[in-house]
Amino acid sequence: MRLGLAALILAYVLSQFYRAFLAVLTPVLAADLGATPESLASASGLWFLAFALMQIPVGEALDRFGPRRTASILLAVGGLGAGLFAAATGP
């Protein structure tokens, strides 16, 4: 029970990180990559569009495989993505 709760809390934290990181890194991205406010706004909008589009396949996976398996796989994929993001040394 505690492990499952810890996994859900971690998933929530990762979800909030993915939603907010672009706003926090805007000055760095603009300086390092030369990103314009328009390109960063487009990236943010596309992220939310991708998030919305994934609701259907994730819902189907929840129905087909159950919440435990689906959440475990999605948490692992999200954790790997966060690890790659943290380990990146350049664009």
Backbone as JSON, one array per atom type, in Angstrom:
{
  "sequence": "MRLGLAALILAYVLSQFYRAFLAVLTPVLAADLGATPESLASASGLWFLAFALMQIPVGEALDRFGPRRTASILLAVGGLGAGLFAAATGP",
  "N": [[0.82, -1.19, 0.0], [1.87, 1.29, 0.88], [4.01, 1.55, -0.9], [2.69, 1.71, -3.34], [1.29, 4.11, -2.95], [3.44, 5.86, -2.71], [4.45, 5.64, -5.31], [2.35, 6.77, -6.78], [2.43, 9.39, -5.79], [4.96, 10.16, -6.7], [4.47, 10.02, -9.45], [2.62, 12.08, -9.7], [4.21, 14.29, -9.01], [6.11, 14.22, -11.1], [4.36, 14.7, -13.24], [3.53, 17.33, -12.69], [6.0, 18.59, -12.91], [6.59, 18.21, -15.65], [4.62, 19.81, -16.72], [5.35, 22.36, -15.92], [8.05, 22.93, -16.45], [8.9, 24.26, -18.78], [8.16, 26.94, -18.51], [9.79, 27.69, -16.39], [12.34, 27.33, -17.43], [12.5, 29.13, -19.52], [14.15, 31.59, -19.76], [16.73, 30.44, -19.91], [16.53, 28.71, -22.12], [16.02, 30.58, -24.1], [18.41, 32.04, -24.08], [20.45, 30.07, -24.49], [19.62, 28.53, -26.72], [18.59, 30.33, -28.44], [15.89, 30.6, -28.61], [12.76, 31.95, -29.45], [10.11, 33.92, -27.94], [7.76, 33.2, -29.26], [8.33, 30.67, -30.38], [8.74, 29.19, -28.07], [6.22, 29.4, -26.92], [4.76, 28.01, -28.83], [5.9, 25.45, -28.52], [5.07, 24.88, -25.92], [2.28, 24.88, -26.27], [2.02, 22.74, -28.08], [2.87, 20.67, -26.46], [0.76, 20.49, -24.61], [-1.26, 19.81, -26.39], [-0.37, 17.28, -27.27], [-0.54, 15.98, -24.8], [-3.32, 16.05, -24.42], [-4.16, 14.49, -26.62], [-3.18, 12.0, -25.89], [-4.93, 11.09, -24.0], [-6.95, 9.4, -24.91], [-5.67, 6.89, -25.87], [-4.46, 6.2, -23.43], [-6.66, 5.93, -21.75], [-7.89, 3.73, -22.98], [-5.9, 1.83, -22.52], [-6.02, 1.71, -19.75], [-8.55, 0.55, -19.42], [-8.14, -1.9, -20.71], [-5.77, -3.12, -19.65], [-5.73, -2.5, -16.97], [-5.45, -0.34, -14.07], [-3.13, -0.56, -12.46], [-1.03, -1.83, -13.95], [-0.94, -0.14, -16.21], [-0.4, 2.4, -15.05], [2.07, 1.82, -13.9], [3.71, 1.33, -16.15], [3.52, 3.8, -17.49], [4.61, 5.48, -15.54], [7.22, 4.51, -15.45], [8.09, 5.12, -18.07], [7.82, 7.92, -18.02], [9.63, 8.52, -15.96], [12.03, 7.65, -17.13], [12.16, 9.48, -19.24], [12.42, 11.88, -17.8], [14.88, 11.38, -16.62], [16.58, 11.28, -18.89], [16.24, 13.91, -19.76], [17.38, 15.29, -17.61], [20.0, 14.42, -17.81], [20.95, 15.45, -20.15], [23.37, 17.2, -22.02], [23.38, 19.13, -23.87], [21.49, 20.77, -26.52]],
  "CA": [[0.0, 0.0, 0.0], [2.74, 2.47, 0.95], [4.78, 1.64, -2.14], [1.76, 2.2, -4.36], [1.04, 5.52, -2.68], [4.67, 6.58, -3.07], [4.52, 5.68, -6.77], [1.38, 7.76, -7.25], [2.95, 10.72, -5.46], [6.04, 10.42, -7.65], [3.84, 10.28, -10.75], [2.03, 13.42, -9.63], [5.32, 15.26, -9.04], [6.61, 14.23, -12.48], [3.37, 15.36, -14.08], [3.63, 18.77, -12.46], [7.28, 19.02, -13.48], [6.46, 18.27, -17.1], [3.74, 20.92, -17.08], [5.89, 23.67, -15.53], [9.47, 23.14, -16.69], [9.16, 25.19, -19.87], [8.07, 28.3, -17.98], [10.95, 27.94, -15.54], [13.56, 27.34, -18.24], [12.4, 30.06, -20.65], [15.34, 32.43, -19.96], [17.87, 29.6, -20.3], [16.3, 28.26, -23.5], [16.17, 31.74, -24.98], [19.83, 32.4, -24.16], [21.29, 28.98, -25.02], [19.15, 28.02, -28.01], [18.07, 31.41, -29.26], [14.45, 30.39, -28.78], [11.95, 33.16, -29.35], [8.89, 33.69, -27.16], [6.77, 32.52, -30.09], [8.67, 29.25, -30.5], [8.5, 28.56, -26.77], [4.77, 29.3, -26.76], [4.33, 26.9, -29.69], [6.32, 24.21, -27.88], [4.19, 24.66, -24.78], [0.97, 24.5, -26.8], [2.11, 21.39, -28.65], [2.95, 19.72, -25.35], [-0.59, 20.28, -24.09], [-2.0, 19.08, -27.42], [0.05, 15.88, -27.16], [-1.11, 15.49, -23.55], [-4.74, 15.82, -24.66], [-4.32, 13.37, -27.55], [-2.84, 10.74, -25.22], [-6.0, 10.69, -23.09], [-7.71, 8.28, -25.49], [-4.97, 5.61, -25.74], [-4.25, 5.86, -22.02], [-7.95, 5.43, -21.26], [-8.07, 2.37, -23.49], [-4.96, 0.96, -21.8], [-6.57, 1.51, -18.4], [-9.64, -0.41, -19.53], [-7.68, -3.2, -21.17], [-4.72, -3.72, -18.81], [-5.93, -2.16, -15.58], [-4.72, 0.85, -13.64], [-1.82, -0.84, -11.88], [-0.05, -2.07, -15.01], [-0.84, 1.06, -17.03], [0.3, 3.44, -14.29], [3.47, 1.41, -13.75], [4.41, 1.55, -17.42], [3.6, 5.24, -17.74], [5.56, 6.05, -14.58], [8.57, 4.14, -15.89], [8.41, 5.92, -19.26], [8.01, 9.3, -17.56], [10.89, 8.58, -15.21], [13.13, 7.58, -18.1], [12.2, 10.76, -19.94], [12.97, 12.87, -16.88], [16.31, 11.08, -16.49], [17.24, 11.74, -20.11], [16.2, 15.36, -19.74], [18.35, 15.75, -16.62], [21.36, 14.05, -18.21], [21.32, 16.11, -21.41], [24.43, 18.21, -21.91], [23.16, 20.12, -24.92], [20.18, 20.63, -27.17]],
  "C": [[0.87, 1.26, 0.0], [3.55, 2.65, -0.32], [3.91, 2.17, -3.27], [1.47, 3.68, -4.18], [2.26, 6.37, -3.04], [4.81, 6.69, -4.59], [3.55, 6.7, -7.34], [1.83, 9.18, -6.95], [4.07, 11.1, -6.41], [5.48, 10.74, -9.04], [3.24, 11.67, -10.78], [3.12, 14.49, -9.72], [5.9, 15.35, -10.45], [5.64, 14.94, -13.42], [3.42, 16.87, -13.92], [4.92, 19.34, -13.02], [7.16, 19.19, -14.98], [5.58, 19.45, -17.54], [4.41, 22.27, -16.85], [7.32, 23.94, -15.99], [9.75, 24.16, -17.78], [9.1, 26.64, -19.38], [9.29, 28.65, -17.14], [12.22, 28.1, -16.37], [13.53, 28.32, -19.41], [13.63, 30.94, -20.82], [16.55, 31.63, -20.44], [17.72, 29.15, -21.75], [16.46, 29.41, -24.48], [17.64, 32.09, -25.16], [20.65, 31.32, -24.86], [20.9, 28.56, -26.43], [18.68, 29.13, -28.95], [16.58, 31.28, -29.51], [13.7, 31.71, -28.58], [10.74, 32.87, -28.46], [7.82, 32.94, -27.96], [7.06, 31.02, -30.21], [8.45, 28.53, -29.18], [7.0, 28.42, -26.5], [4.22, 28.16, -27.62], [4.69, 25.56, -29.08], [5.41, 23.88, -26.71], [2.8, 24.22, -25.25], [0.96, 23.1, -27.38], [2.19, 20.33, -27.56], [1.55, 19.44, -24.81], [-1.48, 19.56, -25.1], [-1.66, 17.59, -27.37], [-0.53, 15.24, -25.9], [-2.59, 15.16, -23.74], [-4.97, 14.62, -25.57], [-4.03, 12.03, -26.89], [-3.93, 10.26, -24.27], [-6.75, 9.47, -23.61], [-6.93, 6.97, -25.39], [-4.7, 5.22, -24.28], [-5.54, 5.33, -21.41], [-8.22, 4.01, -21.72], [-7.13, 1.4, -22.78], [-5.45, 0.7, -20.38], [-7.69, 0.48, -18.42], [-9.14, -1.81, -19.86], [-6.73, -3.88, -20.19], [-4.87, -3.42, -17.33], [-5.05, -0.99, -15.15], [-3.32, 0.57, -13.11], [-0.75, -1.01, -12.96], [0.15, -0.8, -15.85], [-0.06, 2.16, -16.31], [1.77, 3.09, -14.11], [4.28, 1.68, -15.01], [4.58, 3.03, -17.69], [4.57, 5.92, -16.79], [6.98, 5.73, -14.98], [8.99, 4.96, -17.11], [8.66, 7.38, -18.87], [9.29, 9.48, -16.79], [12.1, 8.51, -16.12], [13.28, 8.9, -18.86], [12.8, 11.85, -19.06], [14.47, 12.65, -16.68], [17.1, 11.53, -17.7], [17.31, 13.26, -20.16], [17.26, 15.91, -18.78], [19.78, 15.48, -17.05], [21.83, 14.75, -19.47], [22.38, 17.18, -21.17], [24.3, 19.29, -22.97], [21.82, 19.91, -25.57], [20.16, 19.41, -27.99]]
}
